Every structure is written in C-alpha cells, then in structure tokens.
Amino acid sequence: MRTIKWTILGSLTLTVPAAMGSFACSGKGTIVYQKGVPSGVGQAGARGDDVPSGSGGSTGGKGQIVATGGNSPDAAAAGTAGVEEEVVAFCGDGLMNRAEEQCDDANNNDADGCTATCLLEAGWVCSTPGQPCEYTVFCGDGKIGVSETCDDGNLNPGDGCSDTCQLEPGYACPIPKAACRPICGDGMVLGREECDDGNLTPDDGCNETCQTEPGWVCPPAEACRPTVCGDGVPEGSEQCDDGNLLPYDGCSKECTSEPACGTVDSPAGLCASSCGDGIMLASDAEECDDGNNISGDGCSATCTSELGYECTTLTDEPPAAIVLPIVYRDFKAGWEESRTEAIAIAGGHPDFERPFTVLVDEGLQPGIVASTLGLDRKPIYAGTADAPIPGTEGPEYFDQWYRDDPTQTVSLRIDSTLTLTRQADGSYSMNSATDDPWQQRGGFFPLDDFAEPQTFGNEGQTHNYLFTSELRYWFEYKGGEELLFSGDDDVFVFINGTLALDLGGVHRAAYGRIQLDTAGGVASCTVEGAGMGGGRAGGGGQTTCTPVPLTAAFGLELGKIYEVVLFQAERHTTESNYWLTLTNFLSSTTTCDPVCGDGIQTPDEACDLGAENNTGEHGGCNPDCTLAPYCGDAHVDTDFGEQCDDGVNTSLYGGCAPGCVLGPFCGDGQLQTPWEKCDLGAENNTGAYGGCNPDCTLAPYCGDGHIDEPREKCDDGPANGTTNCREDCTEKIVT
C-alpha cells in the first residue's frame, strides 16, 4: 500500500495510507486527514483529553490535515499551522492551469486535436477544457483544409478530387470549389481528353488541348500515329477505308464516304447522303455536316450542332477554290501520225491519234454515247461492233475510255485533282487558256506532270496528248445551277445519270452550256469552234449560246442530292483545251469553330468563363480562351501572390501546398501532426525547458523520462503520478 509521510515542523511525523479519505489518532494530540475539503477551509482541532491547550486549524487543498494539540506547545503550534498535500497541475488533468498549455482534453493522446503535451493540432478547435476537441476540416465544403490537397465542393470520386479531398492522378484543381481539370501533356487520358501524348506540341497527332488531330489516331496506351487511308482499316477520323485510294467507288481517297446514287436497276435517281459525308441537306434534317462522324468538334456524330460552337456552311462563307478529284487515263497511240496512210501501232488504242485518212469527219459528232449511263455509272457506247460510229472502232474499244485496263498495256490510270477558283460572280472556274500552269504549257496537258512508267510519255510529241478524264461532283439541287464547258475533244456531261451535254468527236474547242430550272428541267446548247477564242487557246472572247429545254426526264427534286459527271477525251495531237465553270453547284458542307466568350468550354478551348470574365486574371481565362497564369502552371507568379509553384502543389508539409502557398513547416506556429511534436513559432522554438526545439521536436520536459536538473527531482516518463514521482516531477516522501 502506498503511504504518504508528512513531517510537521520537525516534531510530528505521520504516515498514512494515501487512499484514506480521513484518519485520526489520539494520544498527546490528534491529526485528522480529510480528502476533498475545499481549499481555504480550516477546521478546529479537537481538544486533547489531557492537554488543556487549544487547537489550531489549517487550510486544506485536495486534502486537509488538522492537528489537535496536547500539553506540548510544539504540538499545539503544529495543530494551529496545519499542513496540506500540494495540488499538482499536469497535462491531461482537464484544466488549463499551466502557462505552456494550449489545450487540455483530459487525456494524453495525440491526433485528437490536443497532443499528449497539451499543444493544439492544426485543423482542430478545443474550446472547452476537459472536453473532446472538434475537427474543423470537412471534405466537400469547398475549402482546402489541413490534410486536404483539393476540395471541389463535392464528394464525388473520379472527377479529379476524391471523396476524401485528395488530388487524383492526372488532374489539377487550382481553384477551390471549382471543377478540376485534366492536365493536358502529362501522358494520361482523362476527362474530356481524347488523347495525351505527354506534350503540348501540335501537329503530332494530339494537339495542345489533348484532342486528336484530323488524319491521326491515338489508341489507348499507344503513341499517336497518322492514319493510313487505303490500308483497309478505318481509324481516327476516317469514315471508311476500302483498301484503295481511288475516288468514285463509294469511299474517297481521303477515306470519306461518297454519296451512293441511283438504284440497283437504274443509274438515275437521287444520291443517298449520309451524316458525315460533308454534304449538309435541309431535307435530311441535318443541322450540320463537317465531313466526319466525330462528336466534340462542333458537329456531333449524328449531325447535330453542339453547344459552344458556331457552325457555318460553304454557302454562308464560300471558299476561294474547290478541289475536285479527277481520274486521268493515259492511252498508247493506235496509229502512226500520217495524213496519207493509216499505219496501226501494235498494242495501241485505235481511237487515239487516229489519222485523218481514217477519220470520216473532223468536228462535233454527237451520238457516240447513249442518253443514260450504265449501271456502273459509265457511258454506254451507242453504236455496235458491226456498225461502229464513225471515228471510233466499236464498243470494245470505247469501253476502255473510262474504265481501268487490268493489263496496263493500253491505258494507265492516274488519280489527281482539278482546282476551280471562285470568280467575281460567285462561280467556280478553271480555264486552261488563262490559268496557270496551263497557260504556261500552252494548253491542258495534266499528264506532263507524270513521267514513265506512270504514263506512256509524250510518244514523240511535245506534250502528252492522248488521255481521258473523269470528274464527278455531287450537289444539292436548288434550281438555277449552270455548267459551262469549252474544250476538245469529246465531252459528255451527265446529270442524274442522264446525258445533258454532248460534245462528242475529234474537234476544235467547242462550247456547251447547261442550265437547270426550279421545276426539274434541264436546258442545253452547244457551239462548235467557240468558247476558247475561235477554237484556239488564248484567242478571242467566249461565244455564248442559248440553251433549249431537253426532253429527257431528269427527275430532279428540290433539296435532294444528285451527281454531275463530266467525261472528256483528248484523242488527237492538235491541241488540248479545257474550260469548266460551275455556278450554284456548290454543295453545303459545315465548318464549326468554338465560340470563345460564350461561357461554354469546348474541347478546343483551354477555358471559357464568358466574355466578361475572360480577363486574364490569375487563375482564370484569357480573352482568347487560353489559360491565364494559374496555380499549377509550374511558374511562380509572385505578382499574383504565389509563394511557390511546382506544377502539382499538393504538399501537406514542407513543400508547396494547394493554392501555391508554402505548405505547413516547422516554425509557422501551427502544430502539424504527425510531422511535428510541437511548434511555437520560429522565434519561440528555442529548445527551452518545457518548450520546443528548432526542429519541432519537444525540448526537455517533465514526462520525457529524463531528469532535467535543477528543474526536476525525478522523471518516470508517462508513469509520473503513479510512482514516487509526481506529475510535476517532484518527489513524494514515501515510506
């Protein structure tokens, strides 16, 4: 049993059990111990039986001693003076009774707001001594508190800030209570990002806003790579890929879908336009059509307009030029050039470089082709093998004009483009007599750009003369369309599978004109030896003619898509001219651009807070919808109050914290557990007894298990108060 020993004025010694509430002894005097008597209360001593003297009282504290004197003056004096056990103040007693205490929650636990040394932990409030402390940091309140690296105002994981307010990998959350955004350029594809190749460099497949660029594909966990149109694998923005680069077979050489025209039984009939083919039709209820089936670029995969974009059509803003695919086929001459005798060349095509002695008549010769196209959408020869049309050898050879030669011995196919430039009247035109490079070459010689073995070469001439061309174009019929053509030799123009202009034959430059009305009718006229200046390139002005209605049933419906196709043949080495003009044939396609300042952030914009807020303010958005300087851009913007910026800014201690401020550190006067045991501020972290060391470890203190003289007489560590060493590191007199 633990006992307490008091010595009173050196004359009376008393040993009692420490746990006793009261005791008494008799004899020459009486001492009474009463535990719990309020401090400051004295109690008269009882008079001894054999001592006539009086008694003395003593003020008590936690316990009280009352001595009753007998005949001994010393005893009487002792009784009068009284002795009490000293009240010990210590951390964990639930009282704020020591100068160094910042809190006291009546326990000696860390991480509950008040440490075992009674220091207040950051993020806690300990308002009532002896009561539990309260944590003031709440995830989802839009305020970044201690231990939080973000707070977007919600508890939804997967949006950049977790349900415990920790920044999720790949995101930046620079503004509290605002949505986090994926970090473009970190190599992680998140949120609205379509790709992330680890950089912000454009033209490498993934642009500076982490959107896939046209002509590229960025598979997950793989590097971006250019799509290969013609490899048979539709990828990226490719709508189709049929394994070749040939136009006019349903899939263009750019791997976009081409309208399918006619029916299985007839070449005539409207063309079926599909969403993503770049042809916008009001009749198809398309709001837009930008030539792809990718959402997020202003025009969705279902051809509806997307918020945050403004879409325009070519009819609203017509382009400066249109570039049309054109197919050339180079032919080997079939005859020696002679006006006196016909000498056939073995392996050559008999319809090309046909001598005048063989030609029955030189000039326009309509009727070489039938009035409608074949089911393969190619011209049909109007004659027969037994009765060939003059100037031709028959259907077998004519069928080679606009079809590929699988043997590549008679003709060679070359795919190219033809550019038509916008004119002052809104039409689009190419004139070999006035436009380069044709004017410099002295005529329309497109195959001069291709050498053998792509072509058969010039075959002894100054230019490559002997070739055909095939050009197709799709348009939305509105009425008022006009096509003008002047050139040589043969030219056949079909609209909706029906012959609309026939300039057949080996002839000088001839002029033709086609007009469409709003009732579905077509009118046409031709003039021989006109249009290119009297039949010669660079000659006089254009000769016009007045179209007359054609009796053929073209069957055009307003608002529908139809095909116009132009077949041409240059069959003789006299000259080569080509002048094509299209008016109102421009089909409507859509281009969409983000609207910076509308407050809607699109994938093409880094930010958009609205025109009035796109001021370039720190942490906001520039007027051009690029990011203004912000916390997280790895640049310390001291002008905007940033103390640091490491690009991540998630340090909870000793680094750069959210908000680009220095994170908690030793010496800031805030106790940050578990990194610190104390922090009284840099000026107070002096290592003084009972205080804090400069490294925020505890300075010597009562309870550390080490006797720090002269302040301490003992120190049993956490056991103080249960041993001979009291809570204040003074000794108890124990027997």
C-alpha positions in Angstrom: 0.0 0.0 0.0 1.3 3.4 -0.9 1.7 5.7 2.1 2.3 9.4 2.5 4.5 10.7 5.1 4.2 14.3 6.5 6.7 15.9 8.9 5.1 18.8 10.7 7.6 21.4 12.0 10.1 18.6 12.5 8.3 17.4 15.7 5.5 15.3 14.5 5.7 12.6 11.9 2.7 10.8 10.4 2.4 8.1 7.9 -0.9 7.2 6.4 -2.3 5.3 3.6 -2.6 7.6 0.6 -6.0 6.3 -0.3 -7.6 7.1 3.0 -10.3 9.7 3.0 -9.8 10.6 6.7 -8.0 9.3 9.7 -7.5 10.2 13.4 -5.1 9.4 16.0 -5.2 10.1 19.7 -2.8 10.4 22.5 -1.0 13.5 23.2 -2.7 15.0 20.1 -5.0 14.2 17.2 -4.4 14.6 13.4 -7.3 14.3 11.1 -6.9 14.0 7.2 -9.9 14.7 5.2 -9.6 14.4 1.4 -11.6 16.7 -0.7 -12.1 19.5 1.7 -12.2 22.7 -0.3 -9.1 24.8 -0.3 -9.1 27.6 2.1 -11.3 25.9 4.7 -9.9 25.5 8.2 -11.2 23.1 10.8 -10.7 23.4 14.5 -8.6 20.8 16.1 -10.2 18.6 18.8 -9.0 19.2 22.3 -6.9 16.5 23.8 -8.1 14.7 26.9 -5.1 15.5 28.9 -4.0 18.8 27.2 -5.8 21.9 28.2 -4.4 23.9 25.4 -6.4 24.9 22.3 -6.4 23.5 18.8 -5.4 25.0 15.6 -6.9 24.7 12.1 -5.3 24.5 8.7 -6.4 25.5 5.2 -6.8 22.5 3.0 -6.4 21.7 -0.7 -7.2 18.4 -2.2 -6.8 17.0 1.3 -6.6 18.6 4.7 -4.7 17.9 7.9 -5.9 19.0 11.2 -3.7 18.7 14.3 -5.1 18.9 17.8 -2.5 19.9 20.4 -2.0 18.4 23.8 0.2 19.7 26.6 3.1 20.2 24.1 3.4 23.7 22.8 5.0 22.3 19.6 2.1 20.1 19.1 -0.3 22.9 19.7 1.6 25.1 17.3 1.6 22.3 14.7 -2.1 21.9 15.0 -2.5 25.7 14.6 -0.4 25.8 11.5 -1.8 22.8 9.6 -0.3 21.0 6.6 -1.9 20.1 3.2 -0.6 18.0 0.2 0.3 20.3 -2.7 -2.1 20.3 -5.7 -0.2 19.2 -8.9 -1.1 20.7 -12.3 -0.3 18.4 -15.3 -1.2 17.9 -19.0 -4.2 15.7 -19.1 -5.9 16.9 -15.9 -8.6 18.6 -17.9 -7.6 22.1 -16.7 -5.9 24.9 -18.4 -3.7 25.5 -15.4 -0.2 25.8 -16.9 1.2 28.6 -18.9 2.6 26.4 -21.7 -0.7 24.6 -22.3 -2.7 25.5 -25.4 -5.4 22.9 -24.7 -6.2 20.1 -22.3 -8.8 17.5 -23.3 -8.3 15.4 -20.1 -6.2 12.7 -21.9 -2.7 12.1 -23.1 -3.5 11.1 -26.7 -2.1 12.5 -29.9 -4.1 13.1 -33.1 -7.3 14.1 -31.3 -6.8 17.8 -31.5 -4.8 18.2 -28.3 -1.4 16.4 -28.1 0.0 14.5 -25.2 1.9 17.6 -24.3 -1.3 19.8 -24.5 -0.4 21.5 -27.7 -3.2 22.4 -30.2 -3.1 20.5 -33.5 -3.8 22.3 -36.8 -7.4 21.9 -38.0 -8.9 21.5 -34.6 -10.7 23.6 -32.1 -10.5 22.8 -28.4 -12.9 25.3 -26.9 -13.8 23.7 -23.5 -11.0 22.3 -21.3 -11.7 18.7 -20.3 -13.9 18.1 -23.3 -13.1 16.5 -26.7 -11.7 18.8 -29.4 -13.6 19.3 -32.7 -12.1 18.9 -36.1 -12.9 21.9 -38.4 -11.9 20.4 -41.8 -14.8 19.0 -43.9 -14.2 17.5 -47.3 -16.7 18.9 -49.8 -17.1 22.3 -48.2 -15.1 24.0 -51.0 -12.3 25.0 -48.6 -8.9 23.3 -48.6 -8.1 22.4 -45.0 -5.2 20.7 -43.4 -4.6 17.2 -44.8 -6.6 18.1 -47.9 -4.9 18.6 -51.3 -8.1 19.7 -53.1 -11.8 20.5 -52.4 -14.1 20.8 -55.4 -17.2 21.2 -53.3 -18.4 17.7 -53.7 -17.7 14.1 -52.5 -17.7 12.5 -55.9 -14.6 10.5 -56.7 -13.3 10.2 -60.3 -13.6 13.9 -61.1 -10.1 14.9 -60.1 -10.7 15.4 -56.3 -11.5 12.2 -54.4 -14.2 11.7 -51.8 -11.5 12.3 -49.1 -10.4 15.6 -50.9 -7.2 14.2 -52.2 -6.0 15.2 -55.7 -6.4 12.3 -58.1 -3.6 11.5 -60.5 -3.6 13.4 -63.8 -5.8 16.3 -62.5 -5.2 19.9 -61.4 -7.6 21.6 -59.1 -6.2 25.1 -58.8 -9.4 26.8 -57.7 -11.3 25.6 -54.5 -14.9 24.7 -55.1 -14.3 24.7 -58.9 -14.2 21.7 -61.1 -10.8 20.0 -61.5 -9.4 19.7 -65.0 -7.2 17.0 -66.6 -3.6 18.0 -67.0 -3.0 18.0 -70.8 0.5 16.9 -71.6 1.0 14.5 -68.7 0.5 11.4 -70.8 -2.7 10.4 -69.0 -6.0 10.5 -71.0 -8.7 11.7 -68.6 -12.0 13.6 -68.6 -12.7 15.3 -71.9 -9.3 14.5 -73.3 -9.3 12.4 -76.4 -5.5 11.8 -76.3 -2.5 12.8 -74.3 0.9 12.2 -75.8 2.9 13.7 -73.0 3.5 17.1 -74.6 1.6 20.3 -75.8 3.1 20.3 -79.3 0.5 20.5 -82.1 0.8 18.6 -85.4 1.9 15.4 -83.8 -1.5 13.8 -83.6 -2.6 15.2 -80.3 -3.0 19.0 -80.1 -2.3 21.4 -77.2 -5.8 20.8 -75.8 -5.4 17.0 -76.0 -7.8 16.5 -78.9 -6.9 14.1 -81.7 -6.0 15.9 -84.8 -7.5 15.1 -88.2 -5.6 12.4 -90.0 -4.3 10.8 -86.8 -5.3 8.1 -84.5 -4.2 7.9 -80.8 -5.1 4.4 -79.5 -5.2 4.0 -75.7 -1.8 3.4 -74.2 -0.1 3.8 -77.6 1.6 6.6 -79.4 -0.4 8.7 -81.9 0.2 7.7 -85.5 -1.0 9.0 -88.8 -4.0 7.1 -90.2 -3.2 5.4 -93.5 -6.1 5.8 -95.9 -6.2 2.8 -98.2 -5.0 0.2 -95.7 -8.4 -1.2 -95.3 -8.7 -0.3 -91.6 -11.0 2.7 -90.8 -9.3 4.6 -88.0 -9.4 8.0 -86.4 -11.5 10.4 -88.4 -11.7 8.1 -91.4 -15.3 7.4 -92.3 -14.4 4.4 -94.5 -11.4 2.6 -95.8 -11.9 0.3 -98.7 -8.3 -0.6 -99.2 -7.5 1.8 -102.0 -7.1 5.5 -102.8 -9.4 5.6 -105.7 -12.2 8.1 -105.9 -15.7 7.5 -107.1 -16.0 4.0 -105.6 -18.0 4.9 -102.5 -15.0 5.8 -100.4 -12.9 8.8 -101.4 -9.1 8.9 -101.5 -9.4 10.9 -98.2 -11.4 8.0 -96.7 -14.7 9.9 -96.5 -18.0 8.4 -97.6 -19.2 9.3 -101.1 -22.9 9.6 -101.8 -24.4 6.5 -103.4 -26.6 7.4 -106.4 -29.3 5.7 -108.4 -30.7 2.3 -107.8 -29.7 -1.3 -108.5 -31.9 -1.1 -111.6 -31.1 2.4 -112.9 -28.2 4.9 -112.9 -30.8 7.7 -112.5 -32.1 8.6 -109.0 -31.2 10.8 -106.2 -28.0 10.2 -104.3 -28.1 9.0 -100.7 -26.2 11.4 -98.5 -25.1 10.2 -95.1 -24.2 12.1 -92.0 -20.5 12.8 -92.1 -20.1 12.9 -95.9 -19.6 16.7 -95.8 -22.9 17.4 -97.6 -25.5 19.1 -95.5 -29.1 18.8 -96.5 -32.0 20.6 -95.0 -34.2 17.8 -96.4 -32.2 15.3 -94.3 -32.9 17.4 -91.1 -29.1 17.7 -90.6 -28.2 20.7 -88.5 -24.6 20.4 -89.7 -22.2 18.1 -91.5 -18.5 18.7 -91.2 -17.3 15.6 -93.1 -16.8 13.3 -90.2 -18.6 11.3 -87.5 -16.7 12.6 -84.5 -18.5 14.3 -81.7 -17.0 17.1 -79.7 -15.9 19.2 -82.7 -19.0 21.3 -83.0 -21.0 18.8 -85.2 -21.9 15.6 -83.5 -21.7 12.1 -84.9 -25.5 12.4 -85.6 -25.0 15.8 -87.4 -26.5 18.0 -84.7 -24.9 21.2 -83.6 -23.0 21.1 -80.3 -23.1 23.8 -77.6 -20.2 26.2 -77.5 -19.6 26.2 -81.3 -20.7 28.3 -84.2 -21.1 26.3 -87.5 -21.1 27.9 -90.9 -21.7 26.4 -94.3 -19.8 27.0 -97.6 -22.9 28.8 -98.9 -22.5 31.2 -96.0 -18.8 31.6 -96.4 -17.9 30.2 -99.9 -14.3 29.1 -100.2 -11.8 30.7 -102.5 -11.5 27.5 -104.5 -12.8 24.0 -104.7 -10.6 21.0 -105.4 -12.2 18.1 -107.2 -10.9 14.6 -107.7 -10.2 13.8 -111.3 -9.2 10.5 -112.9 -7.0 10.5 -115.9 -6.2 7.5 -118.2 -3.2 7.8 -120.4 -3.5 5.9 -123.7 -1.0 4.5 -126.1 -1.4 5.8 -129.6 -3.0 3.4 -132.0 -1.8 4.9 -135.3 1.3 6.4 -136.9 0.8 10.2 -137.4 0.2 10.4 -141.1 -2.3 12.2 -143.4 -1.6 9.9 -146.3 -1.8 6.4 -144.9 -3.1 4.7 -141.8 -0.5 2.6 -140.1 -1.8 0.9 -137.0 0.5 0.5 -134.0 0.5 -2.9 -132.4 -0.9 -2.7 -128.8 -2.1 0.9 -129.3 -5.7 2.1 -128.9 -7.3 2.6 -132.4 -9.4 5.5 -131.2 -6.4 7.6 -130.1 -4.2 9.6 -132.6 -6.5 8.4 -135.4 -5.1 9.7 -138.7 -7.3 12.0 -140.8 -7.4 9.4 -143.5 -9.2 7.2 -141.1 -11.4 9.8 -139.6 -14.6 10.0 -141.7 -15.3 13.6 -140.5 -13.5 16.0 -138.2 -15.8 18.0 -136.0 -18.6 17.7 -133.5 -20.1 14.2 -133.6 -22.9 13.8 -131.1 -24.4 10.4 -130.5 -21.3 8.4 -129.6 -22.8 7.7 -126.2 -26.3 6.6 -125.1 -28.6 9.0 -123.3 -28.1 7.3 -119.9 -25.2 5.9 -118.0 -24.8 2.2 -117.4 -25.4 0.6 -114.0 -21.7 1.0 -113.4 -22.2 4.8 -113.9 -20.0 4.8 -117.0 -21.1 5.9 -120.5 -22.6 3.3 -122.9 -21.4 3.2 -126.4 -24.3 4.0 -128.8 -23.0 2.0 -131.8 -22.3 -1.7 -132.3 -19.3 -3.8 -133.3 -20.9 -4.3 -136.7 -21.8 -0.7 -137.1 -19.3 1.4 -135.2 -19.8 5.1 -135.0 -17.6 7.0 -137.4 -14.2 8.0 -135.8 -14.4 5.0 -133.4 -13.6 1.3 -133.6 -16.6 0.0 -131.7 -17.9 -0.8 -128.2 -15.0 -3.0 -127.2 -12.5 -0.1 -127.6 -14.9 2.6 -126.3 -15.4 0.7 -123.1 -11.7 1.2 -122.4 -12.0 5.0 -122.5 -13.3 5.4 -118.9 -12.5 2.0 -117.4 -9.3 0.7 -116.0 -7.1 -1.5 -118.1 -6.1 -4.5 -115.9 -3.2 -5.3 -118.2 -1.9 -1.7 -118.2 -0.8 -2.2 -121.7 -3.3 0.1 -123.5 -4.1 2.6 -120.7 -2.7 3.7 -117.4 -4.7 5.3 -114.6 -3.6 8.4 -112.8 -5.6 9.9 -109.9 -5.2 13.6 -109.4 -7.2 16.8 -108.6 -8.5 19.8 -110.5 -8.8 23.2 -108.8 -11.6 25.6 -109.7 -11.2 29.1 -108.5 -14.0 31.4 -107.2 -14.9 34.1 -109.7 -16.3 37.6 -109.1 -19.8 36.4 -110.0 -19.6 33.5 -107.4 -19.0 30.8 -110.0 -16.0 28.4 -109.8 -13.9 28.0 -112.9 -10.7 26.6 -114.5 -9.6 27.9 -117.9 -6.6 26.4 -119.5 -6.2 29.4 -121.8 -5.8 31.9 -118.9 -4.9 29.9 -115.7 -1.5 28.6 -114.7 0.1 26.2 -115.1 -1.9 25.5 -118.2 -1.4 28.9 -119.8 2.4 28.4 -119.5 2.2 25.0 -121.1 0.1 26.2 -124.0 -2.9 24.0 -123.2 -4.5 21.4 -120.9 -1.7 18.9 -120.5 -2.1 17.4 -117.0 -0.1 14.3 -117.7 3.0 16.3 -118.4 3.5 16.2 -114.6 3.8 12.4 -114.7 6.7 10.5 -116.2 7.1 6.9 -117.3 6.2 4.3 -116.2 3.2 6.1 -114.7 2.3 7.2 -118.2 3.3 6.3 -121.7 5.1 9.6 -122.0 4.8 12.1 -124.9 5.1 9.4 -127.6 7.2 11.6 -129.8 5.2 14.8 -129.2 5.9 18.0 -127.2 3.2 17.1 -124.7 1.3 14.0 -123.5 -1.8 14.4 -125.6 -3.7 11.2 -125.6 -5.8 10.8 -122.4 -9.3 10.8 -121.0 -10.6 12.4 -117.8 -13.4 11.6 -115.5 -14.7 14.1 -113.0 -17.7 13.7 -110.7 -19.4 16.2 -108.4 -22.3 15.9 -106.0 -24.6 18.9 -105.4 -27.9 19.7 -103.7 -30.4 20.6 -106.4 -31.9 24.1 -105.7 -32.6 25.2 -109.3 -30.6 27.8 -111.2 -27.4 25.7 -111.5 -25.3 26.3 -114.6 -22.4 24.4 -116.1 -20.3 25.9 -118.9 -17.7 23.9 -120.7 -15.4 24.7 -123.6 -12.7 22.4 -124.9 -11.6 19.5 -127.1 -12.0 16.7 -127.9 -15.0 14.7 -126.7 -17.0 15.9 -123.7 -20.1 14.2 -122.3 -21.9 15.6 -119.3 -24.4 13.6 -117.4 -26.8 14.9 -114.6 -28.7 12.3 -112.6 -27.4 9.6 -114.9 -28.9 11.3 -118.0 -27.0 12.9 -120.8 -27.2 16.7 -120.6 -24.4 17.9 -122.9 -22.8 16.1 -125.8 -19.7 17.5 -127.4 -18.5 14.2 -128.9 -16.0 13.8 -131.6 -12.5 14.9 -132.5 -12.9 18.6 -133.0 -11.6 22.0 -132.3 -12.6 23.6 -129.0 -16.3 23.6 -128.7 -18.6 25.4 -126.2 -21.5 23.9 -124.3 -23.9 25.3 -121.7 -26.3 23.5 -119.3 -28.9 25.3 -117.2 -31.2 23.7 -114.5 -34.5 25.3 -113.6 -36.6 25.0 -110.4 -39.1 22.6 -112.0 -36.6 19.8 -112.5 -35.9 20.7 -116.2 -32.6 20.9 -117.9 -31.7 23.1 -120.9 -28.6 22.8 -123.1 -26.9 24.2 -126.1 -23.6 23.7 -128.0 -21.5 25.8 -130.4 -18.7 24.3 -132.4 -15.3 26.0 -132.6 -16.2 28.6 -129.9 -15.7 29.4 -126.3 -11.9 29.2 -126.2 -11.4 32.0 -128.7 -12.4 30.7 -132.0 -11.3 27.3 -131.1 -7.7 28.2 -130.1 -6.4 28.7 -126.6 -5.6 32.3 -125.9 -7.8 33.5 -128.7 -10.8 35.8 -128.6 -13.7 36.0 -126.2 -16.3 33.5 -125.3 -19.1 32.7 -127.7 -22.4 32.1 -126.0 -25.4 30.1 -126.9 -29.0 29.9 -125.7 -29.9 26.6 -124.0 -33.1 24.9 -125.1 -35.0 22.5 -122.8 -34.1 18.9 -123.1 -36.9 16.4 -123.5 -35.1 13.8 -121.3 -36.7 13.1 -118.0 -34.1 14.2 -115.4 -36.4 13.7 -112.5 -34.8 16.3 -110.2 -36.3 17.1 -106.8 -35.5 20.2 -104.9 -33.4 19.7 -101.9 -32.1 16.3 -103.0 -28.5 15.3 -103.9 -27.6 14.5 -107.4 -24.4 13.7 -109.3 -23.0 15.6 -112.2 -20.3 13.8 -114.1 -18.1 15.0 -116.9 -16.3 12.6 -119.2 -13.7 14.1 -121.6 -11.3 12.6 -124.1 -8.2 14.2 -125.7 -7.7 11.9 -128.8 -5.6 13.9 -131.2 -2.3 15.8 -131.1 -3.6 19.1 -132.5 -4.3 20.9 -129.3 -5.8 20.4 -125.8 -8.2 22.8 -124.2 -10.3 22.6 -121.0 -12.6 25.3 -119.6 -15.1 24.3 -116.9 -17.3 26.7 -115.0 -19.8 25.7 -112.3 -22.4 28.1 -111.0 -24.6 27.3 -107.9 -23.4 23.7 -107.9 -21.6 24.3 -104.6 -22.8 21.7 -102.1 -23.3 22.8 -98.5 -20.7 21.5 -96.0 -20.1 22.7 -92.5 -17.2 24.1 -90.6 -17.5 24.6 -86.8 -15.4 26.8 -84.6 -15.6 27.3 -80.8 -17.2 30.5 -79.6 -14.7 32.0 -77.2 -16.5 34.1 -74.6 -19.9 32.2 -74.5 -19.0 30.6 -71.2 -19.1 27.1 -72.6 -15.7 25.4 -72.6 -15.3 23.2 -75.6 -12.6 20.6 -76.2 -10.9 23.1 -78.5 -10.7 25.7 -75.7 -8.5 25.5 -72.6 -11.1 27.6 -70.7 -14.1 29.9 -71.2 -15.6 31.8 -68.3 -17.7 34.1 -70.5 -16.6 37.3 -72.3 -16.9 39.5 -69.2 -14.8 37.1 -67.1 -12.2 36.1 -69.7 -10.0 38.9 -68.4 -6.7 37.1 -68.0 -6.9 37.3 -64.2 -4.7 34.9 -62.4 -6.3 31.5 -62.2 -8.8 32.5 -64.8 -9.1 32.7 -68.6 -7.5 34.9 -71.2 -9.7 36.7 -73.8 -8.7 34.1 -76.4 -9.8 31.2 -74.2 -6.3 30.2 -73.3 -5.3 29.7 -69.7 -4.2 32.8 -67.8 -1.3 32.3 -65.3 -2.6 29.9 -62.7 -1.5 28.0 -59.7 -0.2 24.7 -61.2 1.5 26.1 -64.3 4.9 25.4 -62.7 5.7 29.1 -62.8 5.9 31.2 -59.6 3.7 34.2 -60.3 4.8 36.4 -57.4 2.8 39.3 -58.8 -0.3 37.3 -58.1 0.7 36.3 -54.6 2.1 32.8 -55.4 4.8 31.8 -53.0 5.7 28.6 -54.9 4.5 26.5 -57.8 5.9 23.1 -58.5 3.2 22.2 -61.0 1.5 19.9 -58.6 1.2 21.8 -55.4 -0.1 19.0 -53.2 2.4 19.0 -50.4 0.9 18.6 -47.0 4.1 19.5 -45.2 7.4 21.2 -46.1 6.7 21.9 -49.8 4.2 23.8 -52.0 0.7 23.4 -50.9 -2.6 23.8 -52.7 -3.1 27.5 -53.6 0.6 27.9 -54.4 1.5 28.8 -50.9 4.2 27.4 -48.8 2.8 24.3 -47.0 3.0 23.9 -43.3 6.5 23.9 -42.0 8.4 23.8 -38.7 8.4 27.3 -37.3 5.0 28.5 -38.6 3.5 28.3 -35.2 1.0 25.6 -36.2 1.4 22.1 -34.9 1.2 19.7 -37.8 1.0 16.1 -36.8 2.4 13.6 -37.5 5.4 15.6 -38.8 5.8 17.8 -35.7 5.7 17.2 -31.9 5.5 20.9 -31.2 5.7 24.3 -33.0 5.6 27.6 -31.0 6.8 29.6 -34.0 10.4 30.1 -35.2 11.2 32.8 -32.6 10.0 30.6 -29.8 11.3 27.2 -30.9 14.5 27.8 -28.8 14.8 24.5 -27.1 14.0 26.0 -23.6 12.8 23.6 -21.0 9.1 22.7 -21.4 9.2 24.2 -24.9 10.1 23.3 -28.5 13.3 22.6 -30.3 14.1 24.4 -33.6 13.3 21.2 -35.5 9.9 21.0 -33.9 10.8 18.2 -31.6 10.0 18.5 -27.9 12.6 20.2 -25.7 13.3 18.6 -22.3 10.1 18.4 -20.3 8.6 16.7 -17.3 7.5 13.4 -18.5 10.2 12.7 -21.0 11.8 10.1 -18.7 15.0 12.1 -18.2 15.7 14.0 -15.0 16.5 17.5 -16.1 18.1 19.2 -13.2 17.7 21.6 -11.4 14.0 21.8 -12.6 13.2 18.1 -11.9 13.9 15.9 -8.9 12.6 12.8 -10.7 11.0 11.8 -14.1 9.5 8.4 -14.7 8.1 9.4 -18.0 4.4 8.5 -18.7 4.3 6.8 -15.3 4.7 10.1 -13.4 1.9 10.4 -10.8 1.7 6.7 -10.3 5.1 6.3 -8.8 7.2 8.1 -6.2 7.5 10.9 -8.9 4.6 13.2 -9.0 3.2 14.7 -12.3 5.3 17.8 -11.9 8.5 15.8 -11.4 8.8 16.4 -7.7 9.2 13.6 -5.3 6.7 12.2 -2.9 8.0 11.3 0.6 7.1 7.7 0.7 7.9 5.0 3.3 
